[in-house]
Amino acid sequence: MKRASPVELRAALEAATTMARAGILFVPMPALDQADHDALANQMHDRLEKLEQEASAQDAGHE
C-alpha cells in the first residue's frame, strides 16, 4: 500500500467536508492505486454533475 501524501489527504478531506456541508451523502472509499483514484475521482465528478443537473431541473420546475 502506498501512503497518501499530506497534499492528497488534504484534498480528499476538503472534498469530503464540502460534500458533507452541502448535505450530499457520500461514501469514503480507499483508492487502490493512482489509476483507481483517478477513476473514482472521475466517477465523483460525473455524479456531482448529475446531481447539479437534477437540482437545476427541479429549480426550473418550481418557477
RODO-2510 file (C-alpha; in nm, 4 decimals, decimal comma):
residues 63
     n   res          X          Y          Z
     1     m     0,0000     0,0000     0,0000
     2     k     0,1303     0,3417    -0,0967
     3     r     0,0566     0,6018     0,1676
     4     a    -0,1125     0,9184     0,0526
     5     s     0,0831     1,2393     0,0702
     6     p    -0,0293     1,5199     0,3012
     7     v    -0,1387     1,7193    -0,0050
     8     e    -0,3507     1,4290    -0,1318
     9     l    -0,5052     1,3783     0,2112
    10     r    -0,5892     1,7473     0,2454
    11     a    -0,7609     1,7437    -0,0951
    12     a    -0,9615     1,4328    -0,0011
    13     l    -1,0666     1,5831     0,3325
    14     e    -1,1636     1,9091     0,1642
    15     a    -1,3829     1,7222    -0,0856
    16     a    -1,5477     1,5210     0,1937
    17     t    -1,6052     1,8316     0,4055
    18     t    -1,7553     2,0203     0,1113
    19     m    -1,9981     1,7387     0,0331
    20     a    -2,0939     1,6979     0,3997
    21     r    -2,1620     2,0718     0,4359
    22     a    -2,3762     2,0620     0,1222
    23     g    -2,5752     1,7715     0,2633
    24     i    -2,4583     1,5311    -0,0060
    25     l    -2,4471     1,1685     0,1028
    26     f    -2,1124     1,0164     0,0123
    27     v    -1,9117     0,7021     0,0747
    28     p    -1,5459     0,7389     0,1660
    29     m    -1,3632     0,4726    -0,0291
    30     p    -0,9954     0,3786    -0,0329
    31     a    -0,8136     0,4041    -0,3643
    32     l    -0,6032     0,1029    -0,4554
    33     d    -0,3546     0,2982    -0,6654
    34     q    -0,3306     0,6191    -0,8680
    35     a    -0,5287     0,4788    -1,1607
    36     d    -0,8064     0,3651    -0,9251
    37     h    -0,8036     0,7072    -0,7565
    38     d    -0,8362     0,8784    -1,0928
    39     a    -1,1281     0,6528    -1,1914
    40     l    -1,3056     0,7132    -0,8589
    41     a    -1,2471     1,0892    -0,8847
    42     n    -1,3949     1,0880    -1,2360
    43     q    -1,6988     0,8996    -1,1057
    44     m    -1,7361     1,1555    -0,8272
    45     h    -1,7271     1,4444    -1,0751
    46     d    -1,9789     1,2703    -1,3039
    47     r    -2,2134     1,2102    -1,0110
    48     l    -2,1812     1,5688    -0,8883
    49     e    -2,2654     1,6933    -1,2369
    50     k    -2,5721     1,4667    -1,2409
    51     l    -2,6804     1,5991    -0,9000
    52     e    -2,6349     1,9548    -1,0264
    53     q    -2,8437     1,8827    -1,3369
    54     e    -3,1187     1,7270    -1,1255
    55     a    -3,1183     2,0245    -0,8890
    56     s    -3,1356     2,2665    -1,1830
    57     a    -3,4267     2,0732    -1,3329
    58     q    -3,6106     2,0832    -1,0006
    59     d    -3,5469     2,4567    -0,9672
    60     a    -3,6751     2,5155    -1,3203
    61     g    -3,9867     2,3155    -1,2418
    62     h    -4,0656     2,5322    -0,9395
    63     e    -4,0590     2,8620    -1,1281
***
